[in-house]
Amino acid sequence: MKEKWRQAGRDVSRNWDALWSVNAPPKAHHVLWRVCKECIPTRVCLLQRQVVCTPNCPLCNIDAEDHYHAFVLCPQVVTRWAAAGLNHIIMHRLPNFNNVAELLFDICSKEECDIAGHVAAFIWCVWQNRNAKVWSNTQLSSEQVGNQAFQLWKNWFHAQQIRIKQTQQTHTVQPSAIWEKPRDGRLKINVDAGFFEHQGITTTACCVRNSSGDFQCAQTRRYNFNMSILEGESMALLDAVKLATQKGWNFIIFESDSQTLVNAINSRNR
């Protein structure tokens, strides 16, 4: 008997691990978790908590709205599964499940993470549109909900690809790109530029540290017009040079994160 309980515990753990492993936005994960815990405030759930309301589904107004109806059986939701291109994921499973948590666990554990993530995004959109119907009496068509779910997942997926690429680039940075203290008797001035195209503003900034790495001073400037990236980075360097001149500093190292600017300066020095 104890072994059966241990096995059951491992099965439950694997189910939740599969759910949290799907490729989906955090808000879709959260709604998926709430659905599987049956803590979404469907009307049946509200009645069980002594909230006075009709049990009928706000979309079809026919059957009682429990979790399985709200996300699987409602006629309007059925058409949305099809519009989202997910019929092949859901239809063959319906004869085997009458519980939404078990159905979603099966999808998360057996389908590819991207497909399961699309399902999670769809579940989020279904609940959002259900709430829009309840609170503002607005409702998207099945095709619009299907497209909304796909766009939600696709935009999140593309953002993750960019993040992964940036992380990989960060991990491949050469040790020389890590900030280092200047030698004794020298100062290092790091320069950078900021670009705010919609506001028509370009900013420059610099930070000065000594050979111990201690902060000495900083400066920022604002220009009320747009510059190209190279122009902005060059202006940041020029402002730093002017600061060093005004302070009467000697033996200065200027450092920029703009490889284009560094290459341009080095090429002129050859």
SULQUIDA-V77311 format. One line per field, one symbol per residue. ss: DSSP state (H for helix, E for strand, C for the rest). A space follows every 10 residues. Layout:
BEGIN
ss = ???
END
This chain:
BEGIN
ss = CHHHHHHHHH HHHHHHHHHH HCCCCHHHHH HHHHHHCCCC CCHHHHHHCC CCCCCECCCC CCCECCHHHH HHHCHHHHHH HHHCCCHHHH HHHHHHCCCH HHHHHHHHHH CCHHHHHHHH HHHHHHHHHH HHHHHHCCCC CHHHHHHHHH HHHHHHHHHH HHHHHHHHHH HCCCHHHCCC CCCCCCEEEE EEEEEECCCC EEEEEEEEEC CCCCEEEEEE EEECCCCCHH HHHHHHHHHH HHHHHHHCCC CEEEEECCHH HHHHHHHHHC
END
